[in-house]
Structure formats: structure tokens, C-alpha cells
């Protein structure tokens, strides 16, 4: 997983998906599902139940939407898990 694209864009574009259905600063479940499926094809959620579990984990305050802070926290956790996995496989 790269840290950036080298063009000043984040590796996973929150703001390209946020605001399509609602507030520009948040992701609805629909927007988050689309982002995960298109931008994070890591086997994160292959079934609807797994997708719902990921979304529930991300939505820390249980308001039904994912804020940028919740999203960023989720990405940090993903990077940490991925890094630990790489260390274990050496």
C-alpha cells in the first residue's frame, strides 16, 4: 500500500466519494461500500455481512455515516494490520 500517488492526491480518495448522497464531509453506507469495493480491493469484505461489519467498525459514534476522522482512523488501523502481517510473513 503506497502512502500517496506522488501527485498530491491521497491513496484512497475520501472526497471523491463523499457528498454524493449527503454531506460532503461524510460518507453514507452506500458511498463507503462503493469506495471499499473500488479502491480497497484487499478482500476486506467479500460478503454483504462482512461489508456491514466493516461499516459498523468504522462508524465509531454509530450515527449511520462515516466522517473523515472515522475513515482516517480506519485507514490507520488497516495500515497497521497490513504492516504486522508483512512482518510475520518474513
MOPAC internal coordinates of N, CA, C and O (Angstrom, degrees):
PM7 1SCF
backbone

  N    0.0000 0     0.00 0     0.00 0    0    0    0
  C    1.4435 1     0.00 0     0.00 0    1    0    0
  C    1.5245 1   107.45 1     0.00 0    2    1    0
  O    1.2310 1   119.96 1   -55.42 1    3    2    1
  N    1.2890 1   117.68 1   124.58 1    3    2    1
  C    1.4574 1   120.81 1  -178.92 1    5    3    2
  C    1.5242 1   110.31 1   -85.74 1    6    5    3
  O    1.2310 1   121.38 1   -20.09 1    7    6    5
  N    1.3291 1   114.97 1   159.91 1    7    6    5
  C    1.4522 1   120.13 1  -179.71 1    9    7    6
  C    1.5203 1   110.89 1   -81.51 1   10    9    7
  O    1.2310 1   119.76 1   152.06 1   11   10    9
  N    1.2793 1   118.07 1   -27.94 1   11   10    9
  C    1.4569 1   121.59 1   179.08 1   13   11   10
  C    1.5120 1   110.41 1  -165.06 1   14   13   11
  O    1.2310 1   120.97 1    -2.45 1   15   14   13
  N    1.2973 1   115.76 1   177.55 1   15   14   13
  C    1.4550 1   120.27 1  -177.72 1   17   15   14
  C    1.5169 1   112.38 1   -93.80 1   18   17   15
  O    1.2310 1   120.38 1   171.31 1   19   18   17
  N    1.3306 1   116.88 1    -8.69 1   19   18   17
  C    1.4521 1   119.86 1  -177.03 1   21   19   18
  C    1.5162 1   112.55 1    85.36 1   22   21   19
  O    1.2310 1   120.25 1   179.44 1   23   22   21
  N    1.3020 1   117.13 1    -0.56 1   23   22   21
  C    1.4668 1   121.61 1  -179.20 1   25   23   22
  C    1.5231 1   111.40 1  -117.30 1   26   25   23
  O    1.2310 1   120.52 1  -159.87 1   27   26   25
  N    1.3221 1   116.62 1    20.13 1   27   26   25
  C    1.4550 1   120.04 1   179.62 1   29   27   26
  C    1.5120 1   114.08 1    79.16 1   30   29   27
  O    1.2310 1   119.74 1  -172.64 1   31   30   29
  N    1.3220 1   118.11 1     7.36 1   31   30   29
  C    1.4536 1   122.10 1   179.00 1   33   31   30
  C    1.5190 1   108.81 1  -103.87 1   34   33   31
  O    1.2310 1   120.09 1   -38.14 1   35   34   33
  N    1.3451 1   117.44 1   141.86 1   35   34   33
  C    1.4648 1   119.15 1   175.83 1   37   35   34
  C    1.5235 1   110.32 1   -67.21 1   38   37   35
  O    1.2310 1   119.84 1   -23.70 1   39   38   37
  N    1.3432 1   117.91 1   156.30 1   39   38   37
  C    1.4586 1   120.02 1  -177.54 1   41   39   38
  C    1.5264 1   113.47 1   -65.29 1   42   41   39
  O    1.2310 1   120.05 1   150.14 1   43   42   41
  N    1.3242 1   117.50 1   -29.86 1   43   42   41
  C    1.4600 1   121.23 1   177.57 1   45   43   42
  C    1.5229 1   107.18 1  -126.95 1   46   45   43
  O    1.2310 1   120.05 1   -70.70 1   47   46   45
  N    1.3052 1   117.51 1   109.30 1   47   46   45
  C    1.4644 1   123.61 1  -167.89 1   49   47   46
  C    1.5332 1   115.28 1   -77.85 1   50   49   47
  O    1.2310 1   120.09 1   -94.50 1   51   50   49
  N    1.3166 1   117.44 1    85.50 1   51   50   49
  C    1.4649 1   123.19 1   178.09 1   53   51   50
  C    1.5215 1   111.41 1   -50.67 1   54   53   51
  O    1.2310 1   120.63 1   129.22 1   55   54   53
  N    1.3229 1   116.40 1   -50.78 1   55   54   53
  C    1.4605 1   120.26 1  -173.15 1   57   55   54
  C    1.5334 1   114.08 1   -73.54 1   58   57   55
  O    1.2310 1   119.97 1   167.74 1   59   58   57
  N    1.3230 1   117.66 1   -12.26 1   59   58   57
  C    1.4649 1   118.99 1   173.54 1   61   59   58
  C    1.5253 1   111.05 1   -76.16 1   62   61   59
  O    1.2310 1   120.53 1   159.48 1   63   62   61
  N    1.3271 1   116.60 1   -20.52 1   63   62   61
  C    1.4626 1   121.15 1  -178.93 1   65   63   62
  C    1.5243 1   112.55 1  -107.01 1   66   65   63
  O    1.2310 1   120.26 1   152.09 1   67   66   65
  N    1.3258 1   117.11 1   -27.91 1   67   66   65
  C    1.4686 1   119.74 1  -177.22 1   69   67   66
  C    1.5256 1   110.73 1   -73.17 1   70   69   67
  O    1.2310 1   121.34 1   -30.78 1   71   70   69
  N    1.3104 1   115.04 1   149.22 1   71   70   69
  C    1.4591 1   120.60 1   175.03 1   73   71   70
  C    1.5028 1   116.19 1    84.32 1   74   73   71
  O    1.2310 1   119.53 1   178.33 1   75   74   73
  N    1.2937 1   118.51 1    -1.67 1   75   74   73
  C    1.4658 1   119.66 1   178.49 1   77   75   74
  C    1.5250 1   110.83 1   -67.60 1   78   77   75
  O    1.2310 1   120.92 1   141.23 1   79   78   77
  N    1.3394 1   115.85 1   -38.77 1   79   78   77
  C    1.4594 1   120.56 1  -178.45 1   81   79   78
  C    1.5155 1   113.40 1  -103.95 1   82   81   79
  O    1.2310 1   120.50 1   158.15 1   83   82   81
  N    1.3340 1   116.64 1   -21.85 1   83   82   81
  C    1.4644 1   118.95 1  -170.73 1   85   83   82
  C    1.5196 1   109.90 1  -154.87 1   86   85   83
  O    1.2310 1   120.38 1    49.74 1   87   86   85
  N    1.3057 1   116.87 1  -130.26 1   87   86   85
  C    1.4604 1   125.43 1  -177.55 1   89   87   86
  C    1.5285 1   111.17 1   -68.53 1   90   89   87
  O    1.2310 1   120.26 1   -44.24 1   91   90   89
  N    1.3098 1   117.10 1   135.76 1   91   90   89
  C    1.4735 1   123.13 1  -179.34 1   93   91   90
  C    1.5291 1   112.64 1   -63.64 1   94   93   91
  O    1.2310 1   119.94 1   156.69 1   95   94   93
  N    1.3310 1   117.72 1   -23.31 1   95   94   93
  C    1.4589 1   121.00 1  -177.48 1   97   95   94
  C    1.5119 1   114.56 1   -94.27 1   98   97   95
  O    1.2310 1   120.29 1  -172.62 1   99   98   97
  N    1.3311 1   117.05 1     7.38 1   99   98   97
  C    1.4654 1   120.56 1  -179.26 1  101   99   98
  C    1.5192 1   110.76 1  -138.14 1  102  101   99
  O    1.2310 1   121.47 1   -15.93 1  103  102  101
  N    1.3191 1   114.80 1   164.07 1  103  102  101
  C    1.4595 1   121.80 1   175.12 1  105  103  102
  C    1.5181 1   108.84 1  -115.56 1  106  105  103
  O    1.2310 1   120.46 1   -50.57 1  107  106  105
  N    1.3209 1   116.73 1   129.43 1  107  106  105
  C    1.4602 1   120.55 1   172.13 1  109  107  106
  C    1.5259 1   107.41 1   -77.95 1  110  109  107
  O    1.2310 1   120.50 1    -9.17 1  111  110  109
  N    1.3280 1   116.64 1   170.83 1  111  110  109
  C    1.4660 1   119.86 1   177.31 1  113  111  110
  C    1.5283 1   110.51 1   -57.10 1  114  113  111
  O    1.2310 1   120.89 1   137.00 1  115  114  113
  N    1.3169 1   115.90 1   -43.00 1  115  114  113
  C    1.4635 1   120.74 1  -179.04 1  117  115  114
  C    1.5333 1   110.63 1   -61.60 1  118  117  115
  O    1.2310 1   120.48 1   133.90 1  119  118  117
  N    1.3261 1   116.68 1   -46.10 1  119  118  117
  C    1.4720 1   120.75 1   179.71 1  121  119  118
  C    1.5252 1   111.28 1   -64.63 1  122  121  119
  O    1.2310 1   120.47 1   139.05 1  123  122  121
  N    1.3364 1   116.70 1   -40.95 1  123  122  121
  C    1.4586 1   120.61 1  -179.23 1  125  123  122
  C    1.5220 1   111.26 1   -66.93 1  126  125  123
  O    1.2310 1   120.36 1   139.01 1  127  126  125
  N    1.3210 1   116.91 1   -40.99 1  127  126  125
  C    1.4665 1   120.62 1   177.08 1  129  127  126
  C    1.5228 1   110.41 1   -58.79 1  130  129  127
  O    1.2310 1   120.74 1   135.13 1  131  130  129
  N    1.3227 1   116.19 1   -44.87 1  131  130  129
  C    1.4684 1   120.74 1   179.93 1  133  131  130
  C    1.5305 1   110.78 1   -62.83 1  134  133  131
  O    1.2310 1   120.60 1   135.88 1  135  134  133
  N    1.3323 1   116.46 1   -44.12 1  135  134  133
  C    1.4618 1   120.71 1   179.21 1  137  135  134
  C    1.5284 1   110.74 1   -61.17 1  138  137  135
  O    1.2310 1   120.13 1   133.30 1  139  138  137
  N    1.3322 1   117.35 1   -46.70 1  139  138  137
  C    1.4681 1   120.78 1  -179.54 1  141  139  138
  C    1.5264 1   110.46 1   -61.97 1  142  141  139
  O    1.2310 1   120.23 1   133.77 1  143  142  141
  N    1.3128 1   117.16 1   -46.23 1  143  142  141
  C    1.4588 1   120.74 1  -177.23 1  145  143  142
  C    1.5275 1   112.63 1   -65.43 1  146  145  143
  O    1.2310 1   120.23 1   142.18 1  147  146  145
  N    1.3398 1   117.17 1   -37.82 1  147  146  145
  C    1.4667 1   120.20 1  -175.61 1  149  147  146
  C    1.5218 1   114.05 1   -91.90 1  150  149  147
  O    1.2310 1   120.06 1   147.80 1  151  150  149
  N    1.3304 1   117.49 1   -32.20 1  151  150  149
  C    1.4608 1   120.16 1  -172.16 1  153  151  150
  C    1.5231 1   114.59 1  -109.04 1  154  153  151
  O    1.2310 1   119.61 1   159.50 1  155  154  153
  N    1.3199 1   118.35 1   -20.50 1  155  154  153
  C    1.4555 1   121.58 1  -177.79 1  157  155  154
  C    1.5279 1   111.05 1  -125.31 1  158  157  155
  O    1.2310 1   120.13 1  -119.40 1  159  158  157
  N    1.3173 1   117.35 1    60.60 1  159  158  157
  C    1.4682 1   119.64 1  -177.90 1  161  159  158
  C    1.5342 1   111.19 1   -77.01 1  162  161  159
  O    1.2310 1   120.73 1  -115.80 1  163  162  161
  N    1.3256 1   116.21 1    64.20 1  163  162  161
  C    1.4603 1   121.53 1  -176.42 1  165  163  162
  C    1.5189 1   111.86 1  -104.42 1  166  165  163
  O    1.2310 1   119.89 1  -165.39 1  167  166  165
  N    1.3106 1   117.82 1    14.61 1  167  166  165
  C    1.4488 1   119.80 1  -175.10 1  169  167  166
  C    1.5203 1   110.97 1    73.81 1  170  169  167
  O    1.2310 1   120.97 1  -159.10 1  171  170  169
  N    1.3273 1   115.75 1    20.90 1  171  170  169
  C    1.4594 1   121.77 1  -177.86 1  173  171  170
  C    1.5124 1   112.66 1   -61.06 1  174  173  171
  O    1.2310 1   120.96 1   135.40 1  175  174  173
  N    1.2780 1   115.77 1   -44.60 1  175  174  173
  C    1.4562 1   119.60 1  -174.69 1  177  175  174
  C    1.5221 1   109.12 1  -149.61 1  178  177  175
  O    1.2310 1   121.12 1   -84.04 1  179  178  177
  N    1.3093 1   115.46 1    95.96 1  179  178  177
  C    1.4602 1   118.20 1  -177.75 1  181  179  178
  C    1.5233 1   112.38 1   -91.21 1  182  181  179
  O    1.2310 1   120.13 1   161.26 1  183  182  181
  N    1.3253 1   117.35 1   -18.74 1  183  182  181
  C    1.4605 1   120.51 1   177.28 1  185  183  182
  C    1.5224 1   109.71 1  -116.20 1  186  185  183
  O    1.2310 1   120.97 1   -15.43 1  187  186  185
  N    1.3048 1   115.75 1   164.57 1  187  186  185
  C    1.4628 1   120.79 1   178.87 1  189  187  186
  C    1.5292 1   110.42 1   -62.06 1  190  189  187
  O    1.2310 1   119.99 1   140.27 1  191  190  189
  N    1.3282 1   117.62 1   -39.73 1  191  190  189
  C    1.4718 1   121.08 1   179.44 1  193  191  190
  C    1.5250 1   110.87 1   -63.74 1  194  193  191
  O    1.2310 1   120.34 1   138.87 1  195  194  193
  N    1.3346 1   116.96 1   -41.13 1  195  194  193
  C    1.4607 1   120.30 1   178.04 1  197  195  194
  C    1.5211 1   110.81 1   -66.00 1  198  197  195
  O    1.2310 1   120.22 1   141.11 1  199  198  197
  N    1.3189 1   117.19 1   -38.89 1  199  198  197
  C    1.4641 1   121.49 1   178.36 1  201  199  198
  C    1.5233 1   109.93 1   -62.97 1  202  201  199
  O    1.2310 1   120.17 1   135.46 1  203  202  201
  N    1.3223 1   117.27 1   -44.54 1  203  202  201
  C    1.4637 1   121.10 1   178.38 1  205  203  202
  C    1.5291 1   110.69 1   -61.40 1  206  205  203
  O    1.2310 1   120.09 1   140.66 1  207  206  205
  N    1.3267 1   117.44 1   -39.34 1  207  206  205
  C    1.4627 1   121.14 1   179.21 1  209  207  206
  C    1.5260 1   110.83 1   -65.05 1  210  209  207
  O    1.2310 1   120.03 1   138.44 1  211  210  209
  N    1.3249 1   117.54 1   -41.56 1  211  210  209
  C    1.4681 1   121.54 1   177.69 1  213  211  210
  C    1.5222 1   109.85 1   -62.68 1  214  213  211
  O    1.2310 1   120.51 1   135.06 1  215  214  213
  N    1.3182 1   116.64 1   -44.94 1  215  214  213
  C    1.4628 1   120.70 1  -179.79 1  217  215  214
  C    1.5296 1   111.68 1   -64.25 1  218  217  215
  O    1.2310 1   120.09 1   140.38 1  219  218  217
  N    1.3210 1   117.43 1   -39.62 1  219  218  217
  C    1.4642 1   120.30 1   177.10 1  221  219  218
  C    1.5218 1   111.09 1   -64.22 1  222  221  219
  O    1.2310 1   120.39 1   140.51 1  223  222  221
  N    1.3264 1   116.85 1   -39.49 1  223  222  221
  C    1.4693 1   120.71 1   177.37 1  225  223  222
  C    1.5196 1   111.34 1   -63.26 1  226  225  223
  O    1.2310 1   120.44 1   140.29 1  227  226  225
  N    1.3111 1   116.77 1   -39.71 1  227  226  225
  C    1.4604 1   121.06 1  -178.67 1  229  227  226
  C    1.5176 1   112.67 1   -70.47 1  230  229  227
  O    1.2310 1   120.44 1   140.90 1  231  230  229
  N    1.3113 1   116.76 1   -39.10 1  231  230  229
  C    1.4698 1   122.43 1  -175.95 1  233  231  230
  C    1.5306 1   109.27 1   -79.49 1  234  233  231
  O    1.2310 1   120.86 1  -102.75 1  235  234  233
  N    1.3172 1   115.96 1    77.25 1  235  234  233
  C    1.4602 1   122.30 1  -172.53 1  237  235  234
  C    1.5232 1   114.07 1   -62.54 1  238  237  235
  O    1.2310 1   119.55 1   147.39 1  239  238  237
  N    1.3160 1   118.47 1   -32.61 1  239  238  237
  C    1.4675 1   120.22 1  -179.16 1  241  239  238
  C    1.5315 1   112.54 1   -98.28 1  242  241  239
  O    1.2310 1   120.37 1  -173.32 1  243  242  241
  N    1.3253 1   116.90 1     6.68 1  243  242  241
  C    1.4717 1   123.35 1   174.25 1  245  243  242
  C    1.5301 1   113.94 1    55.83 1  246  245  243
  O    1.2310 1   120.77 1  -139.61 1  247  246  245
  N    1.3423 1   116.14 1    40.39 1  247  246  245
  C    1.4602 1   118.91 1   178.92 1  249  247  246
  C    1.5306 1   112.96 1   -98.79 1  250  249  247
  O    1.2310 1   120.66 1  -175.75 1  251  250  249
  N    1.3307 1   116.34 1     4.25 1  251  250  249
  C    1.4566 1   119.87 1   176.54 1  253  251  250
  C    1.5155 1   115.43 1    87.03 1  254  253  251
  O    1.2310 1   120.29 1   178.45 1  255  254  253
  N    1.3349 1   117.04 1    -1.55 1  255  254  253
  C    1.4610 1   122.02 1   177.06 1  257  255  254
  C    1.5294 1   108.65 1  -134.53 1  258  257  255
  O    1.2310 1   120.66 1   -18.59 1  259  258  257
  N    1.3208 1   116.35 1   161.41 1  259  258  257
  C    1.4602 1   121.83 1   179.86 1  261  259  258
  C    1.5199 1   108.30 1  -111.47 1  262  261  259
  O    1.2310 1   121.00 1   -61.74 1  263  262  261
  N    1.3285 1   115.70 1   118.26 1  263  262  261
  C    1.4684 1   120.80 1   177.46 1  265  263  262
  C    1.5243 1   109.26 1   -80.03 1  266  265  263
  O    1.2310 1   120.86 1   -12.32 1  267  266  265
  N    1.3233 1   115.96 1   167.68 1  267  266  265
  C    1.4566 1   119.56 1   177.84 1  269  267  266
  C    1.5241 1   110.19 1   -60.44 1  270  269  267
  O    1.2310 1   119.79 1   140.24 1  271  270  269
  N    1.3313 1   118.00 1   -39.76 1  271  270  269
  C    1.4730 1   121.45 1   179.25 1  273  271  270
  C    1.5283 1   111.03 1   -62.46 1  274  273  271
  O    1.2310 1   120.27 1   136.12 1  275  274  273
  N    1.3249 1   117.09 1   -43.88 1  275  274  273
  C    1.4679 1   120.52 1   178.16 1  277  275  274
  C    1.5280 1   110.46 1   -63.63 1  278  277  275
  O    1.2310 1   120.67 1   138.53 1  279  278  277
  N    1.3019 1   116.32 1   -41.47 1  279  278  277
  C    1.4619 1   122.15 1   178.94 1  281  279  278
  C    1.5262 1   110.79 1   -63.54 1  282  281  279
  O    1.2310 1   120.63 1   134.43 1  283  282  281
  N    1.3253 1   116.40 1   -45.57 1  283  282  281
  C    1.4595 1   121.61 1  -178.56 1  285  283  282
  C    1.5316 1   110.36 1   -64.57 1  286  285  283
  O    1.2310 1   120.29 1   140.19 1  287  286  285
  N    1.3246 1   117.06 1   -39.81 1  287  286  285
  C    1.4675 1   121.85 1   176.30 1  289  287  286
  C    1.5228 1   109.89 1   -61.59 1  290  289  287
  O    1.2310 1   120.59 1   136.85 1  291  290  289
  N    1.3196 1   116.48 1   -43.15 1  291  290  289
  C    1.4679 1   121.97 1   177.68 1  293  291  290
  C    1.5254 1   111.15 1   -59.90 1  294  293  291
  O    1.2310 1   120.21 1   134.43 1  295  294  293
  N    1.3362 1   117.20 1   -45.57 1  295  294  293
  C    1.4682 1   120.17 1   179.40 1  297  295  294
  C    1.5192 1   111.06 1   -62.83 1  298  297  295
  O    1.2310 1   120.15 1   139.89 1  299  298  297
  N    1.3325 1   117.33 1   -40.11 1  299  298  297
  C    1.4565 1   120.74 1   177.55 1  301  299  298
  C    1.5189 1   111.59 1   -60.48 1  302  301  299
  O    1.2310 1   120.85 1   138.39 1  303  302  301
  N    1.3192 1   115.98 1   -41.61 1  303  302  301
  C    1.4631 1   120.94 1   177.71 1  305  303  302
  C    1.5211 1   110.49 1   -64.36 1  306  305  303
  O    1.2310 1   120.34 1   136.67 1  307  306  305
  N    1.3219 1   116.95 1   -43.33 1  307  306  305
  C    1.4705 1   121.06 1   178.17 1  309  307  306
  C    1.5266 1   111.70 1   -59.57 1  310  309  307
  O    1.2310 1   120.66 1   134.61 1  311  310  309
  N    1.3200 1   116.35 1   -45.39 1  311  310  309
  C    1.4636 1   121.21 1  -179.55 1  313  311  310
  C    1.5231 1   109.74 1   -62.47 1  314  313  311
  O    1.2310 1   120.34 1   137.69 1  315  314  313
  N    1.3168 1   116.96 1   -42.31 1  315  314  313
  C    1.4595 1   121.75 1   179.49 1  317  315  314
  C    1.5298 1   111.39 1   -62.44 1  318  317  315
  O    1.2310 1   120.55 1   133.65 1  319  318  317
  N    1.3219 1   116.55 1   -46.35 1  319  318  317
  C    1.4680 1   121.22 1   178.54 1  321  319  318
  C    1.5219 1   110.57 1   -62.53 1  322  321  319
  O    1.2310 1   120.71 1   135.56 1  323  322  321
  N    1.3116 1   116.25 1   -44.44 1  323  322  321
  C    1.4618 1   121.49 1  -179.66 1  325  323  322
  C    1.5226 1   110.52 1   -62.73 1  326  325  323
  O    1.2310 1   120.32 1   137.77 1  327  326  325
  N    1.3181 1   117.00 1   -42.23 1  327  326  325
  C    1.4564 1   122.15 1   179.29 1  329  327  326
  C    1.5280 1   111.14 1   -63.15 1  330  329  327
  O    1.2310 1   120.52 1   135.38 1  331  330  329
  N    1.3322 1   116.61 1   -44.62 1  331  330  329
  C    1.4676 1   120.64 1   178.51 1  333  331  330
  C    1.5188 1   111.02 1   -63.46 1  334  333  331
  O    1.2310 1   120.75 1   141.55 1  335  334  333
  N    1.3122 1   116.18 1   -38.45 1  335  334  333
  C    1.4612 1   120.98 1   178.12 1  337  335  334
  C    1.5231 1   111.37 1   -62.44 1  338  337  335
  O    1.2310 1   120.55 1   138.57 1  339  338  337
  N    1.3184 1   116.56 1   -41.43 1  339  338  337
  C    1.4634 1   120.78 1   178.85 1  341  339  338
  C    1.5300 1   110.72 1   -64.79 1  342  341  339
  O    1.2310 1   120.31 1   140.09 1  343  342  341
  N    1.3164 1   117.02 1   -39.91 1  343  342  341
  C    1.4711 1   121.06 1   179.35 1  345  343  342
  C    1.5148 1   110.76 1   -63.39 1  346  345  343
  O    1.2310 1   120.23 1   138.72 1  347  346  345
  N    1.3435 1   117.17 1   -41.28 1  347  346  345
  C    1.4564 1   122.19 1  -178.75 1  349  347  346
  C    1.5227 1   111.90 1   -68.07 1  350  349  347
  O    1.2310 1   119.85 1   151.40 1  351  350  349
  N    1.3007 1   117.89 1   -28.60 1  351  350  349
  C    1.4662 1   122.19 1  -176.27 1  353  351  350
  C    1.5151 1   113.42 1   -88.81 1  354  353  351
  O    1.2310 1   119.78 1  -176.63 1  355  354  353
  N    1.3163 1   118.02 1     3.37 1  355  354  353
  C    1.4730 1   120.28 1   179.41 1  357  355  354
  C    1.4966 1   111.31 1   -79.94 1  358  357  355
  O    1.2310 1   120.10 1   180.00 1  359  358  357

